[in-house]
Amino acid sequence: MQFVVEGSHPLSGTIRPSGNKNAALPIIAAALLTEHLVTLENVPRIRDVETLVELVSTLGVSITWSARNTLAIHAREVRATALDPRLSARIRASILLAGPLLARCGTVTLPPPGGDVIGRRRVDTHFLALEQLGAACHVDTTYELRASHLRGADVFLDEPSVTATENTLMAAAAAEGTTVLRNAASEPHVQDLAHFLVALGAGIDGIGTNTLTIQGGRALGGATHRIGPDHIEVGSFIGLAAVTNSTLRIEQAGVEHLRAVRMGFERLGIICDIDGDTLTVRADQPRVIHDDLGGHVPKLEDQPWPAFPADLMSIAIVAATQCEGLILMHEKMFESRMFFVDKLIAMGARIVLCDPHRALVAGPSRLRGSVVESPDIRAGMAILLAALCAQGTSTINNVGQIERGYERIDERLRGLGARITRVDDTRS
């Protein structure tokens, strides 16, 4: 599929973020820890989630959409089976089944996970942590894990990996005894998973910090849980408003998790108004990049939560092309994520890619429509923003990548006045 986008049209209106996909995925996996019915609300109906639902269904689990964004999961029985390699190759989240399947079945065979091609994404942290909880791991063309008995431990993660934190947290909830998980990730989606586990009956202290204490081995029941708003989608809409010089109102934005996001955009001269849980970006802002003290060139860099998130760096780069001034963008997390800027340069952006992690952006640039490819979820959304502010018409290929992370994005943006047409990709 393709998007054909006619740019340079102002937008207006109100939009609401979808549920956080990076919370929905581990929470779906965590539902396998209990034999009781789990109902998840505000689940984004996107390709990554649909793929995980299909994968879970191959394990003998009853998992159905009871409404458009509501999942009913009943893992009364779970089969100890090798995960489908075809489905696993589509998503990174397949690895999140390691902890729950170890707990329920005592064994799991995982094909290497798929996902975005944004650089090497090591899985060592998962297995090092699970080994400390009592698992035996064998790595070959697949990952084979066994654990006759999971037990609590004092675990220090060698990096604050989000998915490794989530896998360890799920396994620890089922392990006998107390686990102290140190150097843990603390992103909003990790917090959401922890709150879900508490709703099932787990004991977890330190939610939102880098040290979690889990009282494991408790009987887990059922629960109804609502997935929180996607702060990355909110950041994408902030960038959308800025590059199209539009006034947009974002409702139910999860404002309590947006401090670093707002500070990052403020460095670009993009200001958000807050009213309760509603965020508004107004048109006709100066959008002047703030120099560092003494007139030095400023830098925007991503770091682990609660700092500016890596998943918004692509959006921030496009936003910077439409702001006045010079800024160094520093992507620390993934060595291939910056390579999409060549597509922005072809559209007229003034960007120097210094190395795989740093890009110097000078704005404002007048972008022009082009034929471009979506390389991954976040870069794909960034390219869509660039097309919406460019002069002329753009064709974006491989939009399935965007739809892995953004639900019905073309429909929702058309509701704001965007001129986007969805067409079949007729290339052979």
C-alpha positions, 0 to 999 in steps of 0.5 A: 500500500501507498499514501499519496499526500498533498502537502502545504495544507494547514490542519485543525481540530482535535485528536486523541492518541491510541493506546500505547502499543509498547504497553499493549504488547507486553500486557498481552504476553503477561495475560498468559501468566494467569488461568483466568479471564483478562479483558484489555481495553484501549488496545491499538488495532495495529499490525504489530498487535494483530501479529502478536494476537495471532501468535498467542492464538497458536499456543492454545490460548483463547484470544478474541476481539470483543470490540474494536479496541478490546481484547478478551484473553483466557489462557486456561491452557497454554501449550509448550510449543516452539513459536511460529518462526514466520509470525515471530519474524514480523515483530520484536515483541515475540521475545516478550513471550519468554517470561510468561511461557517459562512460568506456565510451561517450564520451556519455550523455544523462540526464533530470533525476533523481528521488528524494525531494522534500526541497528543491532538490538541485543537480547543478551540482557533478557537471558542473563536476567532469566538465568538468574531467576533459574532458567537454563538458556541455550542459544543456536539458530533458536533460543531454547529456555527451560526452568523447572522452578523459577525463584526470586533473585537480586538481578542487576540488568547490564543495560536498562532495556525496556523489553528485558525489564518487562520479561524479567518483571513477568517471570519474577511475578511468577517466581517463588520469593522476592526479586529485586530488579535493578537498573530497570527501565521505567518508561510509561509502558513498563509502568503500565505493565507493572500496574497490570500485574498488580491488578492480577494480584502480583506485589510490586513496589517501586513502579516508575523507578529504576529499582523494582521489588517483586513479591513473586509466587502469588496466585494471579487472578483475572482483571480488566485493564485499560491501556494508557495513551501512547506518548510517542503518538502524542509527540508525533502529533506535536510535531505534526502541528508544528511542521504544518503550522496548525492549531491541534488539540490532543485530548487524553494525552497522558500529560503526566508522562510528557515533561521530557517530550515537551522540553525537547520540543521547547528547545526547537521553539515549539510550545504546548499549552496544557489544560488538565489532560489536554495538550494544545499546539497553536499555529503561528508560533515563532519556532525559533531554536533556542541556542545554548548559553553564550550563543552555542549550537544546542543539542537535542539527544535521546536517553533512557526514560525519563529523558527525551525518548529515542522513538521521537528522534525521527519526528524531532528531526523533521520538526527541526527542519521547519524551525529557525536556527541550527541544532545538533540531533544526537541519537544514542540508542540505535546505529542505523536509525539516522540513515532515513535523513537522506530521504529528507535531504532529497526533499530539500532539508538542510541536514548534515549526517555527521556519523550514524548517531548525529545529524546537524539540522539547519532550518527552516527548509522548504521541502518539496514532494517526492517519492519516498519509502518508509524504512521503519515505524518512526521514520515512516511517520516522520516522512509522512509529516515531511510530506504533509508540510512539503510543497507538492505531492508525495508518494510514500511506499511501504506504509505497512511499516507506519501502520505497525505503530499508528492505528488508522493514521490516514483516516485520523489525519484526514479528520484534521484536514490532511489530504492523504489518499490510500492506494494499492501498491501496483509495483510488481 
